[in-house]
Amino acid sequence: MKNQLIQFLSILLIGAFTYSCARISSPTGGPEDETPPKLTRSVPENGQTNYQGNTILLSFDERIQTKSIETDLIITPKPEGSFKTRVNKNSVLLTFFEPFNDNTTYSFSFASTIQDITNNNPGQNINLSFSTGDFIDSLSISGNILNLYSQEPTEGVLVSLYSETDSLDILKGSASYYSITDSLGNYTFRNLPGGKYRINAVKDKNNNNKADSENESYGFYADTVELQQSLEGIDFTVQNLNTKELKTSSSRPFGIYYDLTFNKAITKFNIISSGDYLYQKLAKDKFRFYRNGVNFSDTTQLIYEAQDSLNYVLRDTAALYFVDSKLKPIDFSFTISPKDDALPPSDTIKLKFNKPIASINSDSIVYVLDTLNSIPVINEQSSWNKYRTELSVPISIKELVNSKGPSISLSLKPAAFITVDGDSSKAKQRNFSSLEIEESAVIGGTVNTSSERVIVQLLDARSFKLIRQSNSKDFLFEYLPAGRYLIRIIKDLNGNGRWDIGNIFDLKPPEPAKFYFDSFYNTKVIEVRKNWEQTDINISF
């Protein structure tokens, strides 16, 4: 009887528990909640003056939760100390451990840190401003931030506002005022006092409020902003540009080679000391030297200069020597470009080698016109690059193609090229034909600008790879393969024929750039097919 009573009570308890769980479960079906929580009340109120508390209370029209509020909440100016967060149903309370400064206007931008608990809908435009003094500062600064290379808006960029007298910048430390760019790259500083300011920005991946230039994109507004009335259109760009001091990170033998490695990418490299050196740029930060007949026991003082993308020059010395290693030399390989077999009337064939060439056998490098006729490839117009790893050979294909056949053959016999390691090339052959204008596309137009000099770049729309470049306002790119392209225009302000990307240390901004945009089709992409001409592109810059 006792056991039966226990069983009966257990069934009742299980039933009651199941019923209660069923009662509190969320109803199924029906439309999803897509309405963000709305702010119904705040303490202090928005715009309140003479606030003396150390807490911020926000109440909403539904139950809420916070997400990353400790890192993503933007408070300007940045208060001393930290705060703790407490959520109670439809309210959130921020308690600050240090008092707010006297006679100061504070602005809180909550971004997406407050969400509802049903579908994580973030609150929209939740901003709060108040003053600990008698009035609210009312000035503002707004602008837009783009990526320098793509000229696309950059979302989630931390924009920092520094007083002109502040010795810090985005590379050194925190600012007093912050803003975050939206999906269109727009930012706004509100409730600012008058004064002179400098503006920096960073894609702050690790939330330390400054730029780690090795792996974070950053930028700066070149001029000091004098704020006497609200300002708009303070636009600038961000990019990845390593500002670390240029150093030699290692200089040592590697197998039978000698490698010189730097702590960042090198744009220029020159040997100062006299000597017959054979070397190549192996990677963006590494150079490899080859023995080239030097005895293993010999040591040479190598004096060199290296320059980085900020145009800083390092002059250093290394003890250059080679060791007799059992490590085999790297295998010899080379490629022939362009990849397409059909060439425009005037083009350049390039042979790219994976290590320097010590000697060539010119008789083994010929164009085969037909079974009876061949002519040498190497002539006075042929040229080597600095490292003897790339041979450029101009070719006029129409002059070489004869009536006996539609193509010619570039024939490389065995041992046509001998490397610095003593290995020789294998036989190789490529056929080339003449590309007719109707089998290709043409893109051309005009740049309308007050700038005296421009650089017009034709880019592959998928890879952003540079295809062609013109230094004329009236540009024409002929004999293009069918495909999708972009046009980027750069104002060559100093007339040096290349794009200078700026330097934060001397507040030199990047030379301005802009992409062609077709407002009718709402696209930057120019798509062309064979026998297609688009030569009416007008770009105002």
Solvent accessible surface area in square Angstrom, and as a share of the most:
residue,aa,sasa,rsa
1,M,194,0.87
2,K,154,0.65
3,N,107,0.55
4,Q,122,0.54
5,L,103,0.51
6,I,92,0.47
7,Q,117,0.52
8,F,117,0.49
9,L,88,0.44
10,S,48,0.31
11,I,120,0.61
12,L,96,0.48
13,L,130,0.65
14,I,116,0.59
15,G,38,0.37
16,A,60,0.47
17,F,139,0.58
18,T,82,0.48
19,Y,141,0.54
20,S,46,0.30
21,C,54,0.32
22,A,67,0.52
23,R,166,0.61
24,I,149,0.76
25,S,73,0.47
26,S,92,0.59
27,P,128,0.80
28,T,136,0.79
29,G,72,0.69
30,G,66,0.63
31,P,136,0.86
32,E,132,0.59
33,D,49,0.26
34,E,140,0.63
35,T,74,0.43
36,P,36,0.23
37,P,4,0.02
38,K,124,0.53
39,L,66,0.33
40,T,88,0.51
41,R,134,0.49
42,S,12,0.08
43,V,56,0.32
44,P,1,0.00
45,E,119,0.53
46,N,105,0.54
47,G,41,0.39
48,Q,65,0.29
49,T,50,0.29
50,N,78,0.40
51,Y,23,0.09
52,Q,141,0.63
53,G,31,0.30
54,N,67,0.34
55,T,41,0.24
56,I,0,0.00
57,L,47,0.23
58,L,0,0.00
59,S,15,0.10
60,F,2,0.01
61,D,79,0.41
62,E,45,0.20
63,R,140,0.51
64,I,5,0.03
65,Q,61,0.27
66,T,41,0.24
67,K,120,0.51
68,S,57,0.37
69,I,2,0.01
70,E,107,0.48
71,T,81,0.47
72,D,63,0.33
73,L,15,0.08
74,I,22,0.11
75,I,17,0.09
76,T,10,0.06
77,P,19,0.12
78,K,105,0.44
79,P,15,0.10
80,E,114,0.51
81,G,56,0.54
82,S,67,0.43
83,F,31,0.13
84,K,115,0.49
85,T,39,0.23
86,R,168,0.61
87,V,58,0.33
88,N,89,0.46
89,K,136,0.58
90,N,57,0.29
91,S,22,0.14
92,V,0,0.00
93,L,56,0.28
94,L,0,0.00
95,T,27,0.16
96,F,3,0.01
97,F,120,0.50
98,E,76,0.34
99,P,102,0.64
100,F,18,0.07
101,N,73,0.38
102,D,112,0.58
103,N,124,0.63
104,T,25,0.15
105,T,6,0.04
106,Y,1,0.00
107,S,16,0.10
108,F,2,0.01
109,S,40,0.26
110,F,0,0.00
111,A,52,0.40
112,S,63,0.40
113,T,1,0.01
114,I,0,0.00
115,Q,17,0.07
116,D,0,0.00
117,I,79,0.40
118,T,89,0.52
119,N,60,0.31
120,N,86,0.44
121,N,24,0.12
122,P,43,0.27
123,G,3,0.03
124,Q,110,0.49
125,N,139,0.71
126,I,10,0.05
127,N,57,0.29
128,L,1,0.01
129,S,16,0.10
130,F,0,0.00
131,S,1,0.01
132,T,12,0.07
133,G,4,0.04
134,D,113,0.59
135,F,142,0.59
136,I,43,0.22
137,D,26,0.13
138,S,89,0.58
139,L,39,0.19
140,S,29,0.19
141,I,0,0.00
142,S,26,0.17
143,G,9,0.09
144,N,32,0.16
145,I,0,0.00
146,L,46,0.23
147,N,42,0.22
148,L,3,0.01
149,Y,79,0.30
150,S,23,0.15
151,Q,32,0.14
152,E,77,0.34
153,P,57,0.36
154,T,20,0.12
155,E,102,0.46
156,G,32,0.30
157,V,1,0.00
158,L,10,0.05
159,V,0,0.00
160,S,0,0.00
161,L,1,0.00
162,Y,1,0.00
163,S,49,0.31
164,E,79,0.35
165,T,125,0.73
166,D,44,0.23
167,S,95,0.61
168,L,62,0.31
169,D,24,0.13
170,I,0,0.00
171,L,31,0.16
172,K,121,0.51
173,G,12,0.12
174,S,44,0.28
175,A,7,0.06
176,S,49,0.32
177,Y,25,0.09
178,Y,15,0.06
179,S,10,0.06
180,I,69,0.35
181,T,3,0.02
182,D,68,0.35
183,S,73,0.47
184,L,117,0.58
185,G,0,0.00
186,N,60,0.31
187,Y,5,0.02
188,T,44,0.25
189,F,4,0.02
190,R,123,0.45
191,N,26,0.13
192,L,1,0.01
193,P,46,0.29
194,G,48,0.47
195,G,31,0.29
196,K,93,0.39
197,Y,14,0.05
198,R,41,0.15
199,I,0,0.00
200,N,5,0.03
201,A,0,0.00
202,V,0,0.00
203,K,78,0.33
204,D,21,0.11
205,K,139,0.59
206,N,84,0.43
207,N,87,0.45
208,N,55,0.28
209,N,36,0.19
210,K,67,0.29
211,A,6,0.05
212,D,38,0.20
213,S,8,0.05
214,E,85,0.38
215,N,91,0.47
216,E,2,0.01
217,S,17,0.11
218,Y,5,0.02
219,G,5,0.05
220,F,17,0.07
221,Y,54,0.21
222,A,27,0.21
223,D,93,0.48
224,T,60,0.35
225,V,7,0.04
226,E,90,0.41
227,L,2,0.01
228,Q,141,0.63
229,Q,126,0.56
230,S,58,0.37
231,L,44,0.22
232,E,147,0.66
233,G,51,0.49
234,I,17,0.08
235,D,75,0.39
236,F,21,0.09
237,T,29,0.17
238,V,1,0.00
239,Q,13,0.06
240,N,84,0.43
241,L,11,0.06
242,N,35,0.18
243,T,22,0.13
244,K,102,0.43
245,E,128,0.57
246,L,11,0.05
247,K,110,0.47
248,T,36,0.21
249,S,69,0.45
250,S,40,0.26
251,S,48,0.31
252,R,139,0.51
253,P,25,0.16
254,F,87,0.36
255,G,14,0.14
256,I,35,0.18
257,Y,6,0.02
258,Y,3,0.01
259,D,10,0.05
260,L,0,0.00
261,T,25,0.15
262,F,3,0.01
263,N,54,0.28
264,K,12,0.05
265,A,43,0.34
266,I,4,0.02
267,T,77,0.45
268,K,104,0.44
269,F,5,0.02
270,N,70,0.36
271,I,38,0.19
272,I,72,0.36
273,S,24,0.15
274,S,109,0.70
275,G,56,0.54
276,D,123,0.64
277,Y,43,0.16
278,L,27,0.13
279,Y,21,0.08
280,Q,14,0.06
281,K,69,0.29
282,L,66,0.33
283,A,46,0.36
284,K,142,0.60
285,D,39,0.20
286,K,59,0.25
287,F,1,0.00
288,R,15,0.05
289,F,1,0.00
290,Y,7,0.03
291,R,81,0.30
292,N,58,0.30
293,G,67,0.64
294,V,55,0.32
295,N,93,0.48
296,F,72,0.30
297,S,103,0.66
298,D,60,0.31
299,T,90,0.52
300,T,53,0.31
301,Q,121,0.54
302,L,0,0.00
303,I,48,0.24
304,Y,1,0.00
305,E,45,0.20
306,A,1,0.01
307,Q,30,0.13
308,D,1,0.01
309,S,40,0.26
310,L,5,0.02
311,N,91,0.46
312,Y,102,0.39
313,V,86,0.49
314,L,37,0.19
315,R,142,0.52
316,D,50,0.26
317,T,65,0.38
318,A,6,0.05
319,A,58,0.45
320,L,10,0.05
321,Y,79,0.30
322,F,5,0.02
323,V,60,0.34
324,D,113,0.58
325,S,35,0.23
326,K,205,0.87
327,L,96,0.48
328,K,172,0.73
329,P,58,0.37
330,I,58,0.29
331,D,126,0.65
332,F,37,0.15
333,S,62,0.40
334,F,24,0.10
335,T,83,0.48
336,I,14,0.07
337,S,28,0.18
338,P,39,0.24
339,K,186,0.79
340,D,82,0.43
341,D,74,0.38
342,A,35,0.27
343,L,1,0.00
344,P,20,0.12
345,P,37,0.23
346,S,89,0.57
347,D,44,0.23
348,T,44,0.26
349,I,2,0.01
350,K,73,0.31
351,L,3,0.01
352,K,91,0.39
353,F,12,0.05
354,N,50,0.26
355,K,0,0.00
356,P,0,0.00
357,I,0,0.00
358,A,50,0.39
359,S,53,0.34
360,I,46,0.24
361,N,66,0.34
362,S,49,0.32
363,D,128,0.66
364,S,19,0.12
365,I,2,0.01
366,V,21,0.12
367,Y,10,0.04
368,V,50,0.29
369,L,34,0.17
370,D,28,0.15
371,T,137,0.80
372,L,156,0.78
373,N,72,0.37
374,S,64,0.42
375,I,63,0.32
376,P,91,0.57
377,V,3,0.02
378,I,41,0.21
379,N,68,0.35
380,E,162,0.73
381,Q,121,0.54
382,S,22,0.14
383,S,61,0.39
384,W,65,0.23
385,N,54,0.28
386,K,114,0.48
387,Y,40,0.15
388,R,71,0.26
389,T,15,0.09
390,E,41,0.18
391,L,3,0.01
392,S,21,0.14
393,V,1,0.00
394,P,52,0.33
395,I,8,0.04
396,S,43,0.28
397,I,0,0.00
398,K,110,0.47
399,E,146,0.65
400,L,31,0.15
401,V,35,0.20
402,N,54,0.28
403,S,121,0.78
404,K,150,0.63
405,G,23,0.22
406,P,114,0.72
407,S,41,0.27
408,I,5,0.02
409,S,12,0.08
410,L,1,0.01
411,S,17,0.11
412,L,2,0.01
413,K,103,0.44
414,P,90,0.57
415,A,35,0.27
416,A,0,0.00
417,F,0,0.00
418,I,45,0.23
419,T,2,0.01
420,V,20,0.11
421,D,43,0.22
422,G,54,0.52
423,D,46,0.24
424,S,53,0.34
425,S,6,0.04
426,K,166,0.70
427,A,65,0.51
428,K,79,0.33
429,Q,117,0.52
430,R,45,0.17
431,N,81,0.42
432,F,0,0.00
433,S,32,0.21
434,S,24,0.16
435,L,27,0.14
436,E,69,0.31
437,I,70,0.36
438,E,85,0.38
439,E,84,0.37
440,S,2,0.01
441,A,0,0.00
442,V,8,0.05
443,I,0,0.00
444,G,1,0.01
445,G,13,0.12
446,T,43,0.25
447,V,3,0.02
448,N,76,0.39
449,T,26,0.15
450,S,110,0.71
451,S,14,0.09
452,E,144,0.65
453,R,124,0.45
454,V,3,0.02
455,I,1,0.00
456,V,0,0.00
457,Q,16,0.07
458,L,0,0.00
459,L,1,0.00
460,D,38,0.20
461,A,21,0.17
462,R,212,0.77
463,S,59,0.38
464,F,78,0.33
465,K,138,0.59
466,L,82,0.41
467,I,64,0.33
468,R,81,0.30
469,Q,76,0.34
470,S,21,0.14
471,N,92,0.47
472,S,51,0.33
473,K,65,0.28
474,D,99,0.51
475,F,5,0.02
476,L,99,0.49
477,F,8,0.03
478,E,72,0.32
479,Y,44,0.17
480,L,0,0.00
481,P,73,0.46
482,A,54,0.42
483,G,26,0.25
484,R,128,0.47
485,Y,11,0.04
486,L,7,0.03
487,I,0,0.00
488,R,22,0.08
489,I,0,0.00
490,I,0,0.00
491,K,39,0.17
492,D,5,0.03
493,L,113,0.56
494,N,82,0.42
495,G,29,0.28
496,N,59,0.30
497,G,31,0.30
498,R,126,0.46
499,W,38,0.13
500,D,19,0.10
501,I,36,0.18
502,G,10,0.10
503,N,14,0.07
504,I,11,0.06
505,F,100,0.42
506,D,91,0.47
507,L,79,0.39
508,K,94,0.40
509,P,66,0.42
510,P,25,0.16
511,E,8,0.04
512,P,55,0.34
513,A,11,0.09
514,K,74,0.31
515,F,10,0.04
516,Y,25,0.10
517,F,99,0.41
518,D,28,0.14
519,S,95,0.62
520,F,171,0.71
521,Y,155,0.59
522,N,115,0.59
523,T,42,0.25
524,K,40,0.17
525,V,38,0.22
526,I,5,0.03
527,E,84,0.38
528,V,2,0.01
529,R,132,0.48
530,K,125,0.53
531,N,111,0.57
532,W,95,0.33
533,E,120,0.54
534,Q,45,0.20
535,T,65,0.38
536,D,109,0.56
537,I,4,0.02
538,N,101,0.52
539,I,5,0.02
540,S,75,0.48
541,F,56,0.23
